[in-house]
Amino acid sequence: MPLNTRSPQKTDKAGAATDGALPKEAERSETAAEPSHGSDAGSEPATESAAPAPGSSAEPQPDAASVTETEDEATAARAPEPESGGDSATGRAAKAGTEAGTEADIAQAEAACADTPAATESNAATADPDTPLADTEPGAAAVDADAPASDSVDGRTAAEGDSDAAAEGGTDAGRPPGARPRLRRLRDWRADHPVAARVIGVTVTALAGALVVASLLLPNKPDFRPTVFLRIPVEALIGAVVLTALPRRPRLILAWLGGIVLGALTLLSLLDIGFYQYLGRGFNVILDWSLFADTYAYLEDTLGGTGALGALAAVIVLALFIPAVSALSVVRVSNVMARHRAATTRTVLVLSMVWMTFTALGLQVSGMQLASDHIVTLLQARAKNVRTTLHDEREFTRTAQADKFGNTPASQLVPDLRGKDMIFTFIESYGRSAVEDPIMAPGVDKTLDASTKALDRAGFHAKSGWLTSATYGGSSWLGHSTFMSGLWVDNQQRYRTVTASDHLTLTEAFKKTGAWDTVGIMPGVQKGWPEAKWYGLDKVRNAFQLGYRGPKFSWSTMPDQFTLEQFQKLEHSKKRDKPLASFVILTSSHQPWAPIPKMVDWDQLGDGSIFDAIEKAGTKPADVIANSTRSKEGYGESVQYSVTALTQWLERYGNDNTVLVFLGDHQPISRVSGNNASRDVPCSIVAKDPKVLDKIADWGWTDGLRPAHDAPVWKMSSFRDRFLTAYGSTPHPSGH
């Protein structure tokens, strides 16, 4: 339809002509005075043609009058019909006044939009770059999302950049008072420094994309070969297709959620890496949360209270920072892809064809598949792990109830050891690496050989073999309970289950006979320890009941030499009606292996104060905790110290009826033992009575304290039944 326009040349009420746009009050007055379409039959529509104002730009401007005409017609169509006799003067006047006022308001708003730069800029800022041209409001400028712009930043026009800001930060009405000036200053800076703005924008976008891809390819094991991050992740291709196809609001919501989930998966992968480094396994999302309290206690003992708090604060910041940065990166990348849909579609199509080709051909570089589905595989593995964990709880409960010796009468338990003074001792982190690693082995093997000769001179003999521990790097209690119960206790859930059961432990077997007293020497226990009942211990002496007044050696509460001397004074030397079955845990070889105690004269141990000078002169934990070579050296020295203290104690206080069984609870962490180390630990049985060792002659174990490389390797959980059987116990199963 033809456009109705007004001439910019107007006359105010005083008859004076104004050039260009009228003041708003005058324009409103003039517009209200003009009759609108649909008024009395005697009124004539305004049909003045538009002419450019003097000095105005020759470029055509949006025709506001056409909008006025259209909306006036719509207003007239919606206006209620007058009542009967509504053609009165009063009705006509009211109707004309209403329509004139409406036209005046619309004209004023349109004039503001057309003539005010700030309004034009605001409209551009709220324009949706994803909205098709047909959906824009009348008069709004249409911007082709794929068309290049000369005045752009990071491949965006100013309107597009402001659109993203509005989409991500909300409208001006919802912003704090200082937000709009800051945005304007940012736009001004972009306009003044287009090259710098473009470089910064492209750099930030590239970093965001690299972060997203790196998160999708981040391994959950300590394997950081460059080829790991040169693969094509299928998850990125799927995400690009979905995010590019969505409208702006759903796209932003999905990008934020996807980024947060990706950040959470990154944190889980980092936890996996840490657990593989320290425990030789991945993080169990159901069972392992309780280990963080033990970790913090270890940090307090190693780094001090301030250091532990600093480490905790760093972990909390990291746990918040990674998901936040991941989400922001995904949102930024999704915005760029949405602005360049055609290029994104072509790129995704090409990469998808490449990914499928790599998959079909199985192409690899350095043993690494070039086509990656790492996140999908990882999620499947975690889901399976959760199902397995939940199922394992029910299965292991039934397993713990079944016991080969559960109903064995007391008279038929270990009859061949009656009258013997039994000592079961664990040396912390004493693993196969201590005996065979090129750095640690020379010193440790020398100590083992020297101790074997010293024991031989004292009349003691030994046989040694290998046991595969249920744990690695830490969680020593899992190794203790596996060895003593004959069950494979490799996680905290199994530990809680078995310690709440009636499953027979080695020390409980001796107690059950009624022929032995039982005692536990636990220098590492610094709080309540209800497991003592399950172990069948009549008495437990913890860290506070051994009379130590010297310094701690990092995590270790006291040197092993002092622990053994107090065991002798407080329990082993006491006159008894029965022999003693003891459960002793030594701690001096616990990580971080600095500072390390030294042997002193046994008669000068006193209350332990003699170790003050040794502790102060020792290496600080911070000097070795992140140094693999120094950690290995310290670890080897600590094992030598613990073995020396134990064998010297046996030489000094052992007798014809003493039987010592000692072993490691697990291998040291991978920084010391290596990423692919076994879980094997040495185990030795030492006695003066030759009949004791004759009972295990068919085991094939090596003579002496150092097991041969090819000595038999058994699961640690098999030792209990083999030991009980070797020394005359008769199986009477329970729970079947």
Secondary structure as UniProt FT lines:
FT   STRAND          10..11
FT   TURN            13..14
FT   STRAND          17..18
FT   HELIX           24..33
FT   TURN            37..38
FT   TURN            41..42
FT   TURN            54..55
FT   HELIX           64..78
FT   TURN            84..87
FT   HELIX           89..115
FT   HELIX           117..126
FT   TURN            129..130
FT   HELIX           133..135
FT   TURN            138..139
FT   TURN            145..146
FT   STRAND          152..153
FT   TURN            154..155
FT   STRAND          156..157
FT   HELIX           158..169
FT   HELIX           172..174
FT   TURN            177..178
FT   HELIX           179..192
FT   HELIX           194..217
FT   HELIX           226..230
FT   STRAND          232..233
FT   HELIX           234..245
FT   HELIX           248..279
FT   TURN            285..287
FT   HELIX           288..290
FT   HELIX           291..339
FT   HELIX           341..361
FT   STRAND          364..365
FT   TURN            366..367
FT   STRAND          368..369
FT   STRAND          371..372
FT   HELIX           374..401
FT   TURN            404..407
FT   HELIX           410..412
FT   HELIX           415..417
FT   TURN            418..419
FT   STRAND          421..427
FT   TURN            428..429
FT   HELIX           432..436
FT   TURN            438..440
FT   HELIX           441..457
FT   TURN            458..459
FT   STRAND          461..468
FT   HELIX           476..485
FT   HELIX           492..499
FT   HELIX           506..512
FT   TURN            513..514
FT   STRAND          517..521
FT   TURN            523..524
FT   HELIX           531..534
FT   TURN            535..536
FT   STRAND          539..541
FT   TURN            543..544
FT   TURN            554..555
FT   HELIX           560..567
FT   HELIX           568..572
FT   STRAND          580..586
FT   TURN            588..589
FT   TURN            591..592
FT   HELIX           602..604
FT   TURN            606..608
FT   HELIX           609..611
FT   HELIX           612..617
FT   HELIX           621..623
FT   TURN            624..626
FT   HELIX           628..653
FT   TURN            656..657
FT   STRAND          658..664
FT   HELIX           670..673
FT   TURN            675..676
FT   STRAND          680..687
FT   HELIX           690..694
FT   TURN            695..696
FT   HELIX           697..699
FT   STRAND          702..703
FT   TURN            709..710
FT   STRAND          713..715
FT   HELIX           716..718
FT   HELIX           719..726
FT   TURN            727..728
//
